[in-house]
């Protein structure tokens, strides 16, 4: 899976953020094609799995948690 590989290769929080954003966009486009009338609702559950993988990697690699890596971007 490309997303997990991107997370494992991350060398900074920015790398994790960018991998997270790319994967959200990729999955949204796939869901939009498969379920044009219901893609937004379906993306909510997909988003959670994408988020959890990124959060887990941020904590294990950099010792940050509680969405710190997302707040850093803002």
N, C-alpha and C positions, 0 to 999 in steps of 0.2 A: 504494500500500500504506500503510495507516494507521500501521503500526509504524515504517516508515522516516520518515514525516512527523513522527511524535512524537519520534523520535530527533533529527531535523534541527532541530526547534523547541526542543530542550532548552536550558535556560539554566543548569542546574546538574546535579551528579551525581545529586541526588535525582530530578530529572525523568527521567534515564536509567534509574534503578532502577525507578521507577514504570512507565515504558513497558515495560521488560523483564518486570516481574511481570504486567502486564495481558496482554501478548502470550503469555506462557507459559500463563496461565490460559485465554485464548481458544482457543489451539491445542489444549490438553488437552481442552477440552469438545468441540471438533470431532472430534478423534480418538476420544474416548470414544463419540461417536454413530456414527461410521463403523466403528470396530473395537472393539466392546465387550469382546471377550475378549483383545485384544492391545494396548490403548491405551498401557499403561505402557511396554512395550518400544519402541513406535513413537515415544513422546514423547522418548526419549533422543536420537535423531538430530535431532528437531525442536529440542530444547533447545539442542543445540550450535549450530545455525544462528542461533537467537535470541541466544545468548550472544555469538557472534562479532560480530554486528552491533552489539550494545551496547558491547562492548569496543572495537571499532574507533572508534565514535563518541566514547567516553570519552577515548581516546588523542588523537584528532584535535582534539577541542574543548578538552580540559582538560589534556592532557599527562600523564595518569596511565595506568598499565598494571598488568599482573600482578594483576588482580582487585581493585585498590585501591578502586574505586568500590563494590564489594559489601561489602568489609570496613568501609567508612565507615558503612554502615547498621547494622552490629552494635554 
